[in-house]
């Protein structure tokens, strides 16, 4: 906007030529319409109520995701499923007690088919019986139960892995939001700068030191920066929605990010030290060890099917054709089962179990390689991004100096605003470079913490 107080009397007369009677009439209508206009409180309309505000730091956002994210809750349910499966396997080792009662009326066939035949009169039968079955010795069932218990531990560790992945995802989404917010601030600074340059161009034109082309160039540049500001605001709003979705929270809240993109002190670690920390803390490595154990127990349970098993059973009950006259009967037996040949099914299960053991061994090796890669990559990225931030800060300082010199040259009339526009472009690029460098640095911090299994320390 043009500041009339800073213009000379000749300049004011020139400006007044642009204020047509129509413009003055519209301005007066706008002014008078606001004199007696009532002001309504914002809370009088239901639609004007503000959504609840939620202030979160990076650490708080990652913690919130652990409790609210649907994927994490799904893996918690899988833990419950594994516990139920273990309880089912335990039930095969415990006594199996059942009871039954029956009543029947029957007619029996009398005589022979070749001779005279007939049937008896109806006879009533009543029976009540309790049965007990117990697996006394079965190595296969014992190993299946141990495998089911190990599967609970695997499910717990898988849930922890999902928590770490979710926290890392939320952390990166939080940093994306910070980057988008920093871009909005940078574009607002660019718009403010272009407003000042437009005012300078107008003042120089009225002083006879610039042309209308200079003003038009400044206006075009200002509109371009306004457009970039709108795009940045939209990206910031979308980044916050993505963050809210990653945390599993309600979209009907005002999310306020309390952290800032900035360079932070990082402890110096050698590759060997970082890998040692990762080996001790990475949940994936612990889970894979349990998967190997689970595969070994599954193989053992299949192998133990070759071993004879012993089962005891018994029942006691009352039977008779009238309830008062029922007699007590009982039965006790031991059953020794010796597997001989089942068509090759058992050997097929054993072969499958051996293959699973080999697969888990290879997968363990692959996971160790992947952890080492993630740790080394994060360390390299942190070192590189620290240098990027330093270069970007120096570049921003030099571009601001260039812009200041260009403005001075333009103000005294020894340069056109093309130099100023070029300097503006350099400043905008330097700001973007700094934002990108800070984002990459903080993202590498999250990546290193994830690689070492220490996201809780951020």
Secondary structure, 3 states (H helix, E strand, C coil): CCCHHHCCHHHHHHHHHHCCHHHHHHHHHHHHHCCCCCCCCHHHCHHHCCCEEEEECHHHHHHHHHHHCHHHHHHHHHHHHHHHHHHHHHHCCCCEEEEEEEEEEECCEEECCCCCEEECCCEEEEEEEEEEEEEEECHHHHHHHHHHHHHHHHHHHHHHHHHHHHHHHHHHHHHHHHHHHHHHHHHHHHHHHHHHHHHHHHHHHHCCCCCHHHHHHHHHHHHHHHHHHHHHHHHHHHHHHHHHHHHCCCCCEEEEECCCCCCCCCCCCCHHHHHHHHHHHCHHHHHHHHHHHHHHHHHHHHHHHHCCEEEEEEEEEEEECCHHHCEEEEEEEEEEECCCCCCCHHHHHHHHHHHHHHHHHHHHHHHHHHHHHHHHHHHHHHHHHHHHHHHHHHHHHHHHHHHHHHHHHHHCCCCCHHHHHHHHHHHHHHHHHHHHHHHHHHHHHHHHHHHCCCHHHC
